[in-house]
Amino acid sequence: MQQDPEATPAPDPSAGDGPLGDSSIVPSNYLFPFVLVTSLFALWGFANNYTDPLVRAFKEVFLISNQQSSLVQFAFYGGYATMAIPAALVIRKLSFKAGIIIGLALMALGAFITIPASVYVSFNLILVSLYILTFGLAFLETSANPYILSMGPKETATQRLNLAQAFNPVGTLAGGLIASLLILPSMDVARFRTDEMKSRSDEFAEMLPADADKAIGDALVEFRETDPDGHRAMQEHDMQVVRVPYVALAFAAIGVLVLFAVSKLPNTGHTDEPIHVAETLTNLASLRYIGGVLAQAVYVGSQIMCWTFTVHYGMTLLRMEASTAQNWNVAATLVFLVSRFLWTYVLRFVSPGMLLGCLSMAAIGLCLGTVFIEGIVGMICLVGISACMGVMFPTIYGIALDGLSVDDAKLGSAGLIFAIVGGALLPVAAGAVTDYESITIAGMALEGVRVAYLLPVACFSFVALYGFAMAKTASGPEPA
């Protein structure tokens, strides 16, 4: 095995003491690289959650349908699908550190493209920007997740990844707060909506919330037709507001890139041996791994769909302004963050598969509440889903890669990152359902945004089956 000349030898996983230096979770000799790599989880968490509320905002800025605005998520998570496998091949040939540096560079490039996108008020350039930005995120996640798994004993790999992933919602929360407190309220389209609601308050009071929301959309279309210059000025202002956090993210990525470039990190698992594709595919051809990829795809699709359409749910059904509806998304993120630490602790006493299955069943119940219970209780059910999702991603990840060698895990990680494509597909399907004004189910006329939450019911059902199946299945052989 040849060491990277810029990296220090891998420390002994059995060494260490102290709170994080406990050998059962993170050995002390791995503490610095663990903290440094964990910072990346917050960075991509910000990028993920800041984008979610913009789906609804872009719908009104560009006057497009819910399905068309959901192409934001298609581009964002499609970038993961495009780059996951190439990233894994590059990382296997080079190192985890090299993959992280490449990822940060691509992330910064994609974020900077929001500048011309805002100047030309181009929705297509926004999609290109997000697509390239997530090339970088694919490199980061394909590198960071297995790198964290390798930083200590195999027996606590899932707990270690859950601990690192617990800091992902810190960035997620920051992205959500910036969107709700600074970005959405500053957009001219939000002021237009507020003025329209005030001037037509008596008229809207007699309408169903969904009908009032549609009337405001019609007023925006009329504004574009009667005052095209004024509408263009509104678009230009709003796009300039939207781009600011992306540009800040680009500079943050460059700063972290420099920090990684000058730091000496352990080179766990690097090898110059050629890739044995047939052997690797044979090792990955198991119910544990293939089922994990599928479970990850439907889980990620459900998570992104739930968070993306929270703003739609609040604005369409509860007459909320965009920033107020986004505050419920922030609440969901807080619930997600707290639950991740809670369930990480519970994993000390419950098998990962059993916890995954039980949380999925609870998520199904809350999704049904979101669909069939009206008013604020339905919104509370929607936020409650996040309590169930807190550890699903890292738990599925750890279960699927359990028993693989470090090299197989690098390529296996690519499949699990590719599975993030679920976040590209399910929101588009949900957007198509949301565009329906009313859908009748069991004699009940339900708004499209309500019915859309039946999609994650099917997805969580599959995740539950996978979790319970893995709870009864022994793990694979010890990694090499």
C-alpha positions in Angstrom: 0.0 0.0 0.0 1.5 3.4 -1.1 0.9 6.4 1.1 0.0 9.8 -0.2 3.2 11.9 0.3 1.2 14.8 1.6 -0.7 12.7 4.1 0.3 11.4 7.5 0.1 7.6 8.1 -3.3 6.4 9.4 -3.3 6.4 13.2 -4.1 3.3 15.2 -7.9 3.1 15.5 -7.7 1.6 18.9 -5.9 4.5 20.4 -7.4 7.5 22.3 -9.5 8.5 25.2 -11.7 11.5 26.1 -15.2 12.5 25.0 -14.6 12.2 21.3 -11.4 10.3 21.7 -13.2 7.3 23.1 -12.0 4.3 21.0 -15.6 3.1 20.6 -16.5 6.1 18.5 -13.6 8.4 17.4 -10.1 7.6 18.4 -8.1 10.7 19.6 -5.6 10.4 16.8 -8.4 10.9 14.3 -9.9 13.8 16.2 -8.6 16.7 14.0 -9.4 15.0 10.6 -12.8 14.0 12.0 -13.6 17.6 13.0 -12.3 19.0 9.7 -14.2 16.6 7.5 -17.3 17.0 9.7 -17.3 20.8 8.8 -18.1 19.8 5.3 -21.4 18.3 6.4 -22.6 21.7 7.6 -21.4 23.3 4.3 -23.4 21.1 2.0 -26.3 21.2 4.5 -26.5 25.0 3.9 -26.6 24.6 0.1 -29.3 21.9 0.3 -31.7 23.8 2.6 -31.3 27.3 1.2 -32.4 26.0 -2.2 -35.6 24.3 -1.0 -37.7 27.4 -0.4 -36.5 29.0 -3.6 -38.6 26.5 -5.6 -41.8 28.4 -4.6 -40.0 31.7 -5.0 -38.9 31.0 -8.5 -42.5 29.9 -9.4 -43.6 33.5 -8.7 -40.5 35.3 -10.0 -40.6 33.5 -13.4 -44.4 32.9 -13.4 -44.0 29.1 -14.1 -45.9 26.1 -12.9 -45.1 24.1 -9.8 -43.8 21.3 -11.9 -41.5 23.7 -13.8 -40.2 25.3 -10.7 -39.5 21.8 -9.3 -36.8 21.5 -12.0 -34.7 23.4 -9.5 -34.5 20.2 -7.5 -34.2 18.1 -10.6 -31.0 20.1 -11.5 -29.7 20.2 -8.0 -30.0 16.5 -7.2 -29.4 15.5 -10.8 -25.9 16.8 -10.4 -25.4 14.2 -7.7 -26.5 11.4 -10.0 -24.3 12.6 -12.9 -21.1 12.9 -10.9 -21.3 10.3 -8.1 -19.7 7.4 -10.0 -17.0 9.6 -11.7 -16.2 11.1 -8.3 -15.8 7.6 -6.7 -13.4 6.5 -9.5 -11.3 9.7 -9.0 -11.3 9.3 -5.2 -10.2 5.7 -5.5 -7.3 6.6 -7.8 -6.2 9.6 -5.7 -7.4 10.0 -2.1 -10.3 11.2 0.0 -8.5 14.5 0.5 -8.1 15.0 -3.3 -11.8 14.3 -3.8 -12.7 16.9 -1.1 -10.5 19.6 -2.8 -12.0 18.9 -6.2 -15.5 19.0 -4.7 -15.0 22.4 -3.0 -13.6 23.9 -6.3 -16.7 22.7 -8.3 -19.0 23.9 -5.5 -17.5 27.4 -5.7 -17.7 27.4 -9.5 -21.4 26.5 -9.5 -22.2 29.1 -6.9 -20.5 31.9 -8.8 -22.6 31.2 -11.9 -25.6 32.6 -10.0 -24.0 36.0 -10.8 -24.7 35.9 -14.6 -27.9 34.1 -13.9 -29.1 37.1 -11.8 -27.8 39.7 -14.3 -29.7 38.0 -17.2 -32.7 37.0 -15.1 -32.3 33.5 -16.5 -34.0 30.5 -15.0 -32.0 28.2 -17.2 -28.7 29.6 -15.9 -30.0 29.0 -12.4 -30.5 25.4 -13.3 -26.9 25.2 -14.8 -25.5 26.8 -11.6 -27.2 24.3 -9.3 -26.3 21.4 -11.6 -22.5 22.3 -11.4 -22.7 23.2 -7.7 -23.9 19.7 -7.0 -21.1 18.2 -9.0 -19.0 19.5 -6.1 -21.4 18.2 -3.5 -21.2 14.7 -5.1 -17.4 14.8 -4.7 -17.7 16.0 -1.1 -20.3 13.4 0.0 -18.7 10.5 -1.9 -15.4 11.4 -0.1 -16.6 12.5 3.4 -19.0 9.7 4.2 -16.7 6.7 3.7 -13.8 8.7 5.1 -15.7 9.2 8.4 -16.6 5.5 8.4 -12.9 4.6 8.2 -11.9 6.7 11.1 -12.2 4.1 13.8 -13.5 0.6 14.6 -15.9 -1.0 12.2 -18.3 -1.8 15.1 -19.1 1.9 15.7 -18.9 3.1 12.1 -22.7 3.8 11.8 -22.6 5.7 15.1 -19.6 7.7 14.0 -21.3 8.6 10.7 -24.4 9.6 12.5 -22.3 11.8 14.8 -20.7 13.6 11.9 -24.0 13.8 10.1 -25.5 15.4 13.2 -23.7 18.6 12.2 -25.3 18.6 8.7 -28.5 20.2 10.1 -26.4 23.1 11.6 -25.7 24.2 8.0 -29.3 23.2 7.0 -30.7 25.4 9.8 -28.5 28.3 8.8 -29.7 28.0 5.2 -33.3 27.9 6.2 -33.0 30.9 8.6 -31.3 33.1 6.0 -34.0 32.2 3.5 -36.9 32.9 5.9 -35.5 36.0 7.8 -33.4 37.8 5.1 -34.1 36.5 1.6 -37.8 35.8 1.1 -39.0 38.9 3.0 -36.7 41.1 0.9 -38.1 39.9 -2.4 -40.3 42.3 -4.3 -42.6 39.4 -5.3 -43.3 38.9 -1.6 -44.2 42.6 -1.1 -46.5 42.3 -4.2 -48.3 39.3 -2.5 -48.6 41.2 0.8 -50.0 44.3 -0.9 -52.5 42.2 -2.9 -53.7 40.4 0.2 -54.3 43.7 2.0 -56.0 45.4 -0.9 -58.3 42.5 -1.5 -58.7 41.2 2.0 -62.6 41.2 1.9 -62.6 39.3 -1.4 -60.0 36.8 -0.2 -61.8 36.2 3.1 -64.7 34.6 1.2 -62.4 32.3 -0.9 -60.8 29.0 0.0 -57.1 29.5 0.7 -56.1 27.7 -2.5 -58.4 29.9 -4.6 -57.0 33.0 -3.0 -53.4 31.8 -3.8 -54.4 31.3 -7.4 -55.9 34.8 -7.6 -52.6 36.3 -6.5 -50.8 34.3 -9.2 -53.3 35.7 -11.7 -52.6 39.2 -10.5 -48.8 38.7 -11.0 -49.5 37.6 -14.6 -51.7 40.7 -15.2 -48.9 42.9 -13.7 -46.4 41.4 -16.2 -48.7 42.1 -19.1 -49.7 45.6 -18.1 -46.3 46.8 -16.9 -43.6 44.7 -18.4 -40.8 47.1 -17.4 -42.0 47.2 -13.8 -42.2 43.4 -13.8 -38.7 43.0 -15.2 -37.3 45.4 -12.6 -39.0 43.3 -9.9 -37.4 40.1 -11.3 -33.9 41.7 -11.5 -34.2 42.9 -7.9 -35.3 39.5 -6.6 -32.6 37.6 -8.5 -29.9 39.9 -7.0 -31.3 39.2 -3.5 -31.3 35.4 -4.2 -27.7 35.3 -5.4 -26.1 36.8 -2.3 -25.9 33.7 -0.1 -24.7 31.6 -3.1 -21.8 34.0 -3.7 -21.0 33.9 0.1 -21.1 30.1 -0.1 -18.6 30.2 -3.0 -16.1 32.2 -1.0 -16.6 29.9 2.0 -15.9 26.9 -0.1 -12.7 28.5 -1.4 -11.6 29.2 2.2 -12.3 25.6 3.3 -10.4 24.4 0.2 -7.3 26.2 1.3 -7.6 24.8 4.8 -7.7 21.2 3.4 -4.9 21.9 1.0 -2.5 22.9 3.8 -3.6 20.3 6.3 -2.0 16.8 6.7 -4.7 14.2 6.9 -4.5 10.4 7.4 -4.7 8.5 4.2 -7.0 5.6 5.2 -7.4 2.9 2.6 -5.6 4.4 -0.4 -4.2 1.9 -2.9 -2.6 1.9 -6.3 -4.0 -1.5 -7.1 -6.2 -1.6 -10.3 -9.9 -1.7 -9.9 -11.3 -5.2 -10.2 -14.8 -4.3 -11.5 -16.2 -7.8 -11.6 -15.0 -8.6 -8.1 -16.3 -5.3 -6.7 -19.7 -5.7 -8.4 -19.9 -9.2 -6.9 -19.2 -7.9 -3.5 -21.8 -5.2 -3.9 -24.5 -7.6 -5.3 -26.3 -8.2 -2.1 -29.7 -7.4 -0.6 -28.0 -5.3 2.0 -26.3 -3.0 -0.6 -28.8 -2.9 -3.5 -31.7 -2.6 -1.1 -29.8 0.2 0.6 -29.3 2.1 -2.6 -33.0 1.8 -3.4 -34.0 2.8 0.2 -31.6 5.8 0.0 -33.2 6.9 -3.2 -36.8 6.9 -2.0 -35.8 8.3 1.4 -33.9 11.3 -0.1 -36.8 11.9 -2.5 -39.2 11.9 0.4 -37.0 14.3 2.5 -36.6 16.8 -0.3 -40.2 16.6 -1.3 -41.4 17.2 2.3 -39.1 20.2 2.8 -39.6 21.7 -0.6 -43.4 21.8 -0.5 -43.7 23.0 3.2 -43.8 26.5 1.8 -46.4 25.5 -0.8 -48.5 23.8 1.9 -48.5 26.9 4.2 -49.1 29.4 1.5 -51.8 27.4 -0.4 -53.7 25.9 2.6 -53.1 28.3 5.5 -52.9 31.7 3.8 -49.3 32.2 5.0 -46.8 34.6 3.5 -43.7 32.9 2.0 -41.4 33.9 4.9 -43.9 32.7 7.5 -44.3 29.3 5.7 -40.6 29.0 5.5 -40.4 29.5 9.3 -42.2 26.2 9.6 -39.4 24.7 7.4 -36.9 26.1 9.9 -38.9 24.5 12.7 -38.7 21.2 10.8 -35.0 21.6 10.5 -34.7 22.2 14.3 -36.7 19.1 14.9 -34.5 17.2 12.4 -31.3 18.5 14.2 -32.5 17.6 17.7 -33.8 14.2 16.6 -30.5 13.3 15.0 -28.6 13.6 18.2 -31.4 11.8 20.0 -31.6 8.8 17.6 -27.7 8.7 17.5 -27.8 8.1 21.2 -30.6 5.5 20.9 -28.5 3.6 18.4 -26.3 2.5 21.4 -29.2 0.3 22.5 -31.2 -0.5 19.3 -30.0 -2.0 16.0 -29.8 0.4 13.1 -32.2 -1.7 11.0 -34.8 -1.8 13.8 -34.6 1.9 14.5 -34.9 2.7 10.7 -38.0 0.5 10.4 -39.8 2.0 13.4 -39.1 5.6 12.4 -40.3 4.9 8.9 -43.6 3.6 10.2 -44.0 6.7 12.3 -43.3 8.9 9.3 -46.0 7.1 7.3 -48.6 8.0 10.1 -47.5 11.6 10.0 -47.7 11.8 6.2 -51.3 10.6 6.4 -52.0 13.3 9.0 -50.5 15.9 6.6 -52.9 14.7 3.9 -56.1 14.2 5.8 -56.0 16.6 8.7 -56.9 20.2 8.0 -55.5 23.4 9.4 -52.5 23.9 11.6 -52.6 20.3 12.9 -51.8 19.1 9.3 -48.8 21.5 9.3 -47.6 20.1 12.7 -47.8 16.6 11.2 -45.7 17.8 8.3 -43.0 19.2 10.6 -43.2 16.0 12.7 -42.0 14.0 9.7 -38.6 15.5 10.2 -38.3 14.0 13.6 -38.5 10.6 11.9 -36.0 11.4 9.2 -33.2 12.7 11.4 -30.9 9.6 11.1 -32.3 7.9 8.1 -29.6 8.9 5.6 -26.5 8.0 7.6 -28.2 4.8 9.0 -29.1 3.5 5.5 -25.6 4.5 4.4 -23.9 2.6 7.3 -26.1 -0.5 6.9 -25.6 -0.7 3.2 -21.8 -0.5 3.4 -21.4 -2.8 6.4 -18.9 -5.6 5.8 -17.3 -4.0 2.7 -13.6 -3.4 2.3 -12.4 0.2 2.2 -11.9 0.1 -1.6 -15.3 -1.5 -2.2 -16.8 1.0 0.2 -15.4 3.8 -2.0 -17.2 2.5 -5.0 -20.2 1.4 -3.0 -20.4 5.0 -1.7 -20.9 6.2 -5.3 -24.0 4.1 -5.6 -25.4 5.6 -2.4 -24.6 9.1 -3.5 -26.1 8.4 -6.9 -29.2 7.4 -5.0 -29.6 11.1 -4.1 -31.2 11.3 -7.6 -34.4 10.5 -5.7 -34.3 14.1 -4.7 -34.4 15.1 -8.4 -37.4 12.8 -9.3 -39.9 12.9 -6.4 -40.2 16.7 -6.2 -41.0 16.9 -9.9 -43.7 14.3 -9.5 -45.0 16.1 -6.4 -45.0 19.4 -8.4 -47.2 17.8 -11.1 -49.6 16.6 -8.4 -49.6 20.0 -6.7 -50.6 21.8 -10.0 -54.0 20.1 -9.7 -56.5 22.3 -7.9 -58.5 19.4 -6.5 -58.2 15.6 -6.4 -61.0 13.4 -5.0 -59.9 10.5 -2.8 -62.4 8.3 -0.9 -65.1 10.8 -1.6 -63.0 13.7 -0.2 -62.0 16.6 -2.4 -58.3 17.4 -1.5 -56.0 20.1 -2.8 -53.1 18.9 -4.9 -50.5 20.0 -2.4 -52.2 17.8 0.2 -52.4 14.7 -2.1 -48.7 15.1 -3.0 -47.8 13.9 0.5 -49.1 10.4 -0.3 -46.0 9.9 -2.4 -43.7 9.7 0.6 -46.1 7.2 2.2 -45.1 4.7 -0.5 -41.4 5.6 -0.1 -41.3 5.3 3.7 -43.1 1.9 3.3 -40.1 0.6 1.3 -37.6 2.1 3.8 -39.5 0.3 6.7 -39.3 -3.0 4.9 -35.6 -2.6 4.3 -34.9 -1.6 7.9 -36.8 -4.5 9.4 -35.2 -6.9 7.0 -31.7 -5.7 7.8 -32.5 -6.0 11.6 -32.9 -9.7 11.1 -29.8 -10.1 8.8 -26.3 -10.5 10.0 -23.7 -8.1 8.7 -21.1 -9.2 6.1 -17.5 -10.1 6.7 -15.0 -7.9 8.4 -13.5 -5.3 6.0 -10.0 -5.8 4.7 
